[in-house]
Amino acid sequence: MISLLLCLGVRSQLTTDFYSKTCPTLLSIVRRQVQNAIKTETRMAASLLRLHFHDCFVNGCDASVLLDGDNTTEKFALGNINSARGFEVVDAIKSAVESSCSGVVSCADILAIAARDSVLLSGGPTWRVVLGRRDGTVSSATQANAALPSPFESLDAIIQKYTNVGLNITDVVSLSGGHTIGLAKCGTFDNRLFNFSGTGAPDSTMEASMLADLRSFCPVNGDSNRFTALDRNSTDLFDNHYFKNLVDGKGLLGSDQILYSSDLAVSTTKSLVESYSKDSKLFFTDFANSMIKMGNISPLTGSNGEIRKSCRAVNS
């Protein structure tokens, strides 16, 4: 009971009107910057969404993913190195916010707002972002490697990583739907194309024409850094097409397709994938609720943490 009350206590410290007096124009400043960034590069919406996700899963939503440093920081974790991006956009947002309200708004809150705006501006749902997070001072690649779900993991391992941060199976499926936008490198899925799990054959759950396309796009010994769409035939629109693809065997990452095709999925995630594939309104509602829950993972509030001057460095 005490732990439940502690959870609720933390949750109630974040509010939608946290900056209403100290930075009343915050939401419009962030919205304008995110709009500009997506206009420059459509893919940036997915990149900003992913930054918030990768932040919250490691030590809570504390902007630790943004900290520069040596190779022991989160930026050098397997799930982030040469793939987490959008840091310059976050710098631009922070700079614009600082011009209006200096020393008030955390980088962690900027990430939460930017993720919401990225989804909305890509055609997805909106939600009211709770605010009041403060910025952490520690960033650990080791912790990130342990906490972040990987595209190569089994479904039970992925579910466990969500459980570890207080999220459930609905959150696993709905948040995976964030892959309705964005790109992935050959190196994140080419294990499925030729010799899957040492079988000497491709992953049998991948649809045949997609397999043929990807085998020519990502040949053996080819460039593992080439990009292709996570949501085939609906790359930039935030919609439920990702789930329709899973039903058709057209999930790109192993961690996408197992939500529908693995043995464990039958008793856990498969029915939700089917529901979302037929009902985009349900997906949008669940996605928004899961984003709010994710944004509530272990925030630093009150006098904990700090308000960083630069999102890339702890205050001196």
C-alpha positions as CSV (number, residue, x, y, z in Angstrom):
1,M,0.0,0.0,0.0
2,I,2.8,2.4,0.9
3,S,4.5,1.9,-2.4
4,L,1.2,2.6,-4.2
5,L,0.8,5.8,-2.3
6,L,4.4,6.8,-3.1
7,C,3.7,6.2,-6.8
8,L,0.6,8.3,-6.7
9,G,2.5,11.0,-4.8
10,V,5.0,11.2,-7.5
11,R,2.4,11.2,-10.2
12,S,0.4,14.0,-8.5
13,Q,3.5,16.2,-8.5
14,L,3.4,16.5,-12.3
15,T,0.6,18.8,-13.6
16,T,-0.5,20.1,-16.9
17,D,-0.3,23.7,-15.7
18,F,3.1,23.5,-14.1
19,Y,4.6,26.4,-16.1
20,S,1.4,28.4,-16.5
21,K,2.8,31.3,-14.4
22,T,6.6,30.9,-15.0
23,C,6.6,30.1,-18.7
24,P,3.1,30.7,-20.1
25,T,4.2,30.5,-23.8
26,L,6.1,27.3,-23.4
27,L,3.8,25.0,-25.4
28,S,3.6,27.3,-28.4
29,I,7.4,27.8,-28.4
30,V,8.0,24.1,-28.5
31,R,5.3,23.5,-31.1
32,R,6.8,26.0,-33.4
33,Q,10.3,24.5,-33.1
34,V,9.0,21.0,-33.6
35,Q,7.0,22.1,-36.6
36,N,10.1,23.7,-38.2
37,A,12.2,20.6,-37.5
38,I,9.7,18.2,-39.1
39,K,9.3,20.6,-42.1
40,T,13.0,20.4,-42.6
41,E,13.1,16.6,-42.2
42,T,9.9,14.5,-41.9
43,R,11.8,11.7,-40.1
44,M,12.6,14.0,-37.2
45,A,9.1,13.3,-35.7
46,A,10.0,9.7,-35.1
47,S,13.5,10.7,-33.8
48,L,12.1,13.0,-31.2
49,L,9.4,10.5,-30.1
50,R,12.2,7.8,-29.7
51,L,14.4,10.2,-27.6
52,H,11.6,10.5,-25.0
53,F,11.0,6.8,-25.0
54,H,14.8,6.0,-24.6
55,D,15.0,8.7,-21.9
56,C,12.1,7.4,-19.8
57,F,13.1,3.7,-19.9
58,V,16.5,4.5,-18.3
59,N,16.4,6.0,-14.8
60,G,13.0,7.6,-15.5
61,C,12.2,10.7,-17.6
62,D,15.1,12.8,-16.6
63,A,16.7,13.9,-19.9
64,S,19.8,11.7,-19.1
65,V,19.8,10.5,-22.7
66,L,20.8,14.1,-23.8
67,L,24.0,14.3,-21.7
68,D,27.3,14.4,-23.6
69,G,30.3,12.7,-22.2
70,D,32.7,9.8,-22.6
71,N,31.6,6.4,-23.8
72,T,30.0,5.5,-20.5
73,T,27.0,7.7,-21.1
74,E,23.6,6.7,-22.5
75,K,24.5,8.1,-26.0
76,F,27.0,5.2,-26.3
77,A,24.5,2.4,-25.4
78,L,23.8,-0.2,-28.0
79,G,20.3,1.2,-28.6
80,N,21.5,4.8,-29.0
81,I,25.0,4.9,-30.6
82,N,24.8,6.0,-34.2
83,S,21.0,5.8,-34.0
84,A,19.6,8.2,-31.4
85,R,19.3,11.6,-33.1
86,G,17.5,14.9,-32.9
87,F,19.9,16.4,-30.2
88,E,20.4,19.6,-32.3
89,V,16.6,20.0,-32.5
90,V,16.4,19.7,-28.7
91,D,19.2,22.3,-28.4
92,A,17.2,24.7,-30.6
93,I,14.0,24.2,-28.6
94,K,15.9,24.7,-25.3
95,S,17.5,27.9,-26.7
96,A,14.1,29.3,-27.8
97,V,12.5,28.4,-24.5
98,E,15.5,30.0,-22.6
99,S,15.0,33.2,-24.6
100,S,11.5,33.6,-23.1
101,C,11.8,32.0,-19.7
102,S,15.4,31.5,-18.6
103,G,16.3,28.8,-16.1
104,V,12.7,27.6,-15.6
105,V,11.9,24.7,-18.0
106,S,13.6,21.3,-17.7
107,C,15.1,19.4,-20.7
108,A,13.0,16.4,-19.5
109,D,9.8,18.3,-20.0
110,I,10.9,19.6,-23.4
111,L,11.4,16.0,-24.5
112,A,7.9,15.1,-23.3
113,I,6.2,18.0,-25.1
114,A,8.3,17.5,-28.3
115,A,7.3,13.8,-28.4
116,R,3.6,14.7,-28.1
117,D,3.9,17.4,-30.8
118,S,5.8,15.0,-33.1
119,V,2.9,12.5,-32.9
120,L,0.2,15.1,-33.4
121,L,2.0,16.8,-36.4
122,S,2.4,13.4,-38.0
123,G,-1.4,12.8,-38.0
124,G,-1.6,11.0,-34.6
125,P,-3.5,11.6,-31.4
126,T,-2.9,14.4,-28.9
127,W,-2.9,14.4,-25.2
128,R,-2.3,16.9,-22.3
129,V,1.4,16.5,-21.3
130,V,1.9,16.6,-17.5
131,L,4.9,18.7,-16.6
132,G,7.2,19.4,-13.6
133,R,10.0,16.9,-14.3
134,R,13.5,17.9,-13.4
135,D,16.8,17.0,-15.1
136,G,19.0,14.2,-13.8
137,T,22.8,14.4,-13.4
138,V,23.7,10.8,-14.2
139,S,23.9,9.0,-17.6
140,S,24.9,5.4,-17.9
141,A,25.4,3.3,-21.0
142,T,25.4,0.2,-18.8
143,Q,22.0,1.0,-17.4
144,A,20.6,1.8,-20.8
145,N,21.9,-1.5,-22.2
146,A,20.1,-3.3,-19.5
147,A,16.8,-1.3,-19.7
148,L,16.1,-0.6,-23.3
149,P,14.1,-3.2,-25.3
150,S,16.1,-4.5,-28.3
151,P,14.8,-5.5,-31.7
152,F,16.5,-8.9,-31.3
153,E,14.9,-9.9,-28.0
154,S,12.1,-12.4,-27.3
155,L,8.6,-11.2,-26.5
156,D,8.9,-12.3,-22.8
157,A,12.2,-10.3,-22.5
158,I,10.6,-7.2,-24.0
159,I,7.5,-7.5,-21.7
160,Q,9.8,-7.9,-18.7
161,K,11.5,-4.6,-19.6
162,Y,8.2,-2.8,-19.7
163,T,7.1,-4.4,-16.4
164,N,10.4,-3.2,-14.8
165,V,9.3,0.4,-15.4
166,G,5.7,-0.1,-14.3
167,L,4.2,-0.6,-17.8
168,N,1.9,-3.5,-18.9
169,I,1.2,-5.6,-22.1
170,T,-1.2,-2.9,-23.5
171,D,1.7,-0.4,-23.2
172,V,4.0,-2.9,-25.0
173,V,1.7,-3.1,-28.0
174,S,0.5,0.5,-28.2
175,L,3.9,2.0,-27.8
176,S,5.4,-0.4,-30.3
177,G,2.8,1.3,-32.6
178,G,5.2,4.3,-32.5
179,H,6.9,2.4,-35.3
180,T,4.2,3.7,-37.6
181,I,6.7,6.4,-38.4
182,G,10.4,6.4,-38.8
183,L,13.2,4.3,-40.3
184,A,15.4,1.4,-39.3
185,K,18.8,0.3,-40.5
186,C,19.5,-3.1,-42.2
187,G,21.6,-4.0,-39.2
188,T,18.5,-4.0,-37.0
189,F,16.6,-6.6,-39.0
190,D,18.9,-8.4,-41.5
191,N,19.2,-11.3,-39.0
192,R,15.7,-12.2,-40.3
193,L,16.6,-12.3,-44.0
194,F,19.0,-15.2,-44.6
195,N,20.0,-17.2,-41.6
196,F,17.4,-16.6,-38.9
197,S,18.4,-17.9,-35.4
198,G,20.9,-20.3,-37.0
199,T,18.3,-22.1,-39.1
200,G,20.1,-21.4,-42.4
201,A,16.8,-20.0,-43.7
202,P,14.9,-16.6,-43.4
203,D,12.4,-15.9,-40.7
204,S,9.3,-17.8,-41.8
205,T,6.9,-15.2,-40.4
206,M,8.0,-12.5,-42.9
207,E,5.8,-12.1,-46.0
208,A,7.4,-13.4,-49.2
209,S,7.5,-10.2,-51.4
210,M,8.7,-8.1,-48.6
211,L,11.4,-10.7,-47.8
212,A,12.6,-10.6,-51.5
213,D,12.7,-6.8,-51.5
214,L,14.7,-6.6,-48.3
215,R,17.1,-9.3,-49.3
216,S,18.1,-7.2,-52.3
217,F,18.1,-4.0,-50.3
218,C,20.2,-5.5,-47.5
219,P,22.4,-8.2,-49.1
220,V,24.8,-10.4,-47.2
221,N,27.9,-8.2,-46.4
222,G,26.1,-5.2,-47.7
223,D,25.9,-1.8,-46.0
224,S,24.2,-2.4,-42.6
225,N,23.5,1.3,-42.2
226,R,21.0,1.6,-45.1
227,F,17.6,2.8,-44.0
228,T,14.1,1.5,-44.8
229,A,10.6,2.4,-43.5
230,L,9.4,0.7,-40.3
231,D,5.8,0.9,-41.5
232,R,6.0,-0.3,-45.1
233,N,3.7,1.7,-47.4
234,S,2.8,4.3,-44.7
235,T,6.2,5.7,-43.8
236,D,5.5,9.2,-42.4
237,L,1.8,9.1,-41.4
238,F,1.0,8.2,-37.7
239,D,-1.8,5.7,-38.2
240,N,-2.7,2.1,-37.4
241,H,-1.2,0.8,-40.7
242,Y,1.8,-0.7,-38.7
243,F,-0.7,-3.2,-37.1
244,K,-2.2,-4.1,-40.4
245,N,1.3,-4.9,-41.6
246,L,1.9,-7.1,-38.6
247,V,-1.3,-9.1,-39.4
248,D,0.1,-9.5,-43.0
249,G,3.6,-10.6,-41.9
250,K,5.1,-7.3,-42.9
251,G,6.6,-6.2,-39.6
252,L,10.2,-5.0,-40.1
253,L,11.9,-5.7,-36.8
254,G,11.8,-9.1,-35.2
255,S,10.4,-7.3,-32.1
256,D,7.6,-5.9,-34.2
257,Q,6.5,-9.1,-35.8
258,I,6.6,-11.2,-32.6
259,L,3.8,-9.1,-31.2
260,Y,1.6,-11.0,-33.7
261,S,3.4,-14.2,-34.8
262,S,5.2,-15.6,-31.8
263,D,3.8,-18.5,-29.7
264,L,3.7,-16.2,-26.6
265,A,1.7,-13.6,-28.5
266,V,-1.3,-15.8,-28.7
267,S,-1.9,-15.4,-24.9
268,T,-0.5,-11.8,-24.6
269,T,-0.3,-9.3,-27.5
270,K,-1.8,-10.8,-30.6
271,S,-5.4,-9.9,-29.9
272,L,-4.5,-6.3,-29.3
273,V,-2.6,-6.1,-32.6
274,E,-5.7,-7.4,-34.3
275,S,-7.9,-4.9,-32.5
276,Y,-5.6,-1.9,-33.3
277,S,-5.4,-3.1,-37.0
278,K,-9.2,-2.8,-37.2
279,D,-9.8,0.2,-35.0
280,S,-7.5,3.2,-35.3
281,K,-9.5,5.2,-32.7
282,L,-8.7,2.5,-30.1
283,F,-5.0,2.5,-31.0
284,F,-4.9,6.3,-30.7
285,T,-6.6,6.3,-27.3
286,D,-4.4,3.6,-25.9
287,F,-1.2,5.1,-27.4
288,A,-2.0,8.5,-25.7
289,N,-2.7,6.8,-22.4
290,S,0.5,4.8,-22.6
291,M,2.5,7.9,-23.5
292,I,1.2,9.6,-20.4
293,K,2.1,6.5,-18.3
294,M,5.5,6.4,-19.8
295,G,6.1,10.1,-19.1
296,N,5.3,9.3,-15.5
297,I,8.2,6.9,-15.0
298,S,10.2,7.9,-11.9
299,P,10.3,11.7,-12.6
300,L,12.6,13.9,-10.4
301,T,10.5,16.5,-8.8
302,G,10.6,19.1,-6.0
303,S,14.2,19.8,-5.1
304,N,15.6,16.6,-6.8
305,G,17.6,17.0,-9.9
306,E,18.1,20.4,-11.5
307,I,17.0,22.6,-14.4
308,R,19.8,22.3,-16.8
309,K,21.1,25.4,-18.6
310,S,22.3,23.3,-21.5
311,C,20.5,20.0,-22.2
312,R,23.9,18.4,-23.1
313,A,25.6,19.0,-19.7
314,V,24.9,19.0,-16.0
315,N,25.1,22.5,-14.4
316,S,28.6,23.3,-13.1
